[in-house]
């Protein structure tokens, strides 16, 4: 009986210690970026679920860096990155033309963020014509990589994107990918059906582009997710199991 009680207790202590270690690892400039007064209240309300400071610590974001927010969406991470890299840094916010044609608000969000933040530039060419600035320290993308495999996009878009990211990064630069986990063996169909992707597929594709796998963070993993429902299903939305992987361009 003592062992049955002790093992779960030790496991809980280990999880608590790991969480504390992650919190301690967040540098002051990232904590300050989250507290920036220009952030919309709706964004701040999502911080507890999205863990942005810890993710950007994992991505090694520092003041003065030149970074790209690949598929910026509503600009949640663009705003944080702008404050995190500071006035001597630069953020490039990319929004695909395909997304803007699908929903006009994507373009409107991009225009507003660029107007509000002096160190943010932008582009909105198609995914197949992606042309990121050169000399980047980081390309950061959250919940978007699976979109490169949507059935209505031409085959090979992921390979084109990964090649452009590799070209645009400095030697030693990082490519950090966060996305919803698909069930093992679900293949690329999961991208369109449930808006998820298997982590093994992402790793294989990114390493094929020349990147070196640096590691994975458990920060957003959730074993309660059955991996079968669409990420937009109300039963799982905002509570999906997500991987966070870091790749480095060799020096």
HELIX and SHEET records of a PDB file:
HELIX    1   1 UNK A    2  UNK A   24  1                                  23    
HELIX    2   2 UNK A   28  UNK A   34  1                                   7    
HELIX    3   3 UNK A   41  UNK A   44  1                                   4    
HELIX    4   4 UNK A   47  UNK A   50  1                                   4    
HELIX    5   5 UNK A   52  UNK A   58  1                                   7    
HELIX    6   6 UNK A   76  UNK A   85  1                                  10    
HELIX    7   7 UNK A   97  UNK A  102  1                                   6    
HELIX    8   8 UNK A  104  UNK A  116  1                                  13    
HELIX    9   9 UNK A  127  UNK A  129  5                                   3    
HELIX   10  10 UNK A  145  UNK A  149  5                                   5    
HELIX   11  11 UNK A  157  UNK A  168  1                                  12    
HELIX   12  12 UNK A  189  UNK A  193  1                                   5    
HELIX   13  13 UNK A  199  UNK A  208  1                                  10    
SHEET    1   A 7 UNK A 120  UNK A 123  0                                        
SHEET    2   A 7 UNK A  90  UNK A  94  1                                        
SHEET    3   A 7 UNK A  66  UNK A  70  1                                        
SHEET    4   A 7 UNK A 136  UNK A 142  1                                        
SHEET    5   A 7 UNK A 169  UNK A 180  1                                        
SHEET    6   A 7 UNK A 242  UNK A 249 -1                                        
SHEET    7   A 7 UNK A 211  UNK A 217 -1                                        
END                                                                             
